[in-house]
Amino acid sequence: MYEAVHAYPDGRATVARLAKRAATCGYEGIVVRNHGDAQASYDADRVAEAYGIDVVVGIEIRADAPGRASGLIGNYRSKRTVVCVHGGELNRFAVEQPQVDVLTHPMDDGDVNHVLAKTAAENGVHVEFNFGRVLGSDGGQRVQAIQGLRKLRELVEQYDTPYVVSADVDSHLALRAPRELLALGETIGFDRETIETGLRAWGEIATRNRQRQSGSVLEPGVWIEPSRSDG
Amino acid sequence: MKHLPKHLRPRWRYLAVGLESWTDADVGRRAFQRELWFATQNLVGDAGSAELDSSVLHFSFENGDGEAVIRVRRGEVERLRAVLATVTAVDGQPIGLSVRGVSGTVRACEEKYIRRPQVQIEERTVAFADTARSAVTRNDRVDVDLPAGRVGATALDIRDN
């Protein structure tokens, strides 16, 4: 299972510290999804080797207008393994872009309806169940966050929209183990399988995109299999 | 008052929990217990709190690292896990928390999961992002002081000078 994190300078811990902690918690990998204006400098392979955990190079594109976001997606698609769009006002735009992997926290300062859920499913854009506000707030804010997740869950079930799950952490101290997230998900009305699928989905996106970017893919649906030397 | 017969006594499970914070954080048993009860009430309400019936038995915290054993009714372990996920700060100090394991007795829990590891604490100046900064190191972990606040790093991120 994977967790998607904001590392320094977007968060309060470096990629290495987050990776170290995530490995202790039992994650198989982390996706670094710093916002475009707060990129981390790190050597993913070196960190991965040091702590025995997969480190996926990602980005969360945040822009005021769809036009600007579109340019950024074009820029980063070939450079990053996982491309996310900061949800909210850009929800509609993001679900219409097949190049986008994940629409993050769509229910924070935004909304998703049946049209968007359906479009996301058609374009293979994953929507994120973001547990950040359930973990980090209480009272009315938490109630709203749980209500938002419920609405999103019902739409996702209806239209078979792909999804990811994340606690959206920005420091090693905020990171929680997969088992804890499974338990939390169950408490707020999710199936355990849903949470597990959502945490695994990050890894599946990363594997798929790495294969696409490896140069062996000639066009969609056509790729070169590595030759078997033992045959 | 007479003790309940053994088969009528409540059944418990004991969770070993590892705690982490910044090295100057001061977290006491009472504060942690209070935070746990608040978190329980916020997430599962009064009814849930009564069902979980959780309490902190063993607690130690020193120099930003700690361990605790938490008692909960058998069958409510998963809900306590959910509650523990939402404990993000104690007395306003951010806290990292992970469940190490669950046992049927306090003794087994402490023997298996409470280990009081040896941590070497050292204050020194490190090169972080090409600038000299003061930092506190705990083995591989490095907490760097930046003007905007503290940042968690590891030995991979710094070069000694």
Interface residues (C-beta under 8 A of the other chain):
Chain A: Y8 R12 A13 T14 A16 R17 L18 K20 R21 T24 C25 S41 R46 V47 A50 V134 L135 G136 D138 G139 R142 S171 H172 L173 A174 L175 R176 A177 R179 E180 L181 A183 L184 E186 T187
Chain B: E20 S21 N42 L43 V44 E78 R79 R81 A82 L84 A85 T86 T88 P94 I95 G96 L97 S98 V99 A129 D140 R141 V142 G149 R150 V151 G152 A153 T154 L156 D157
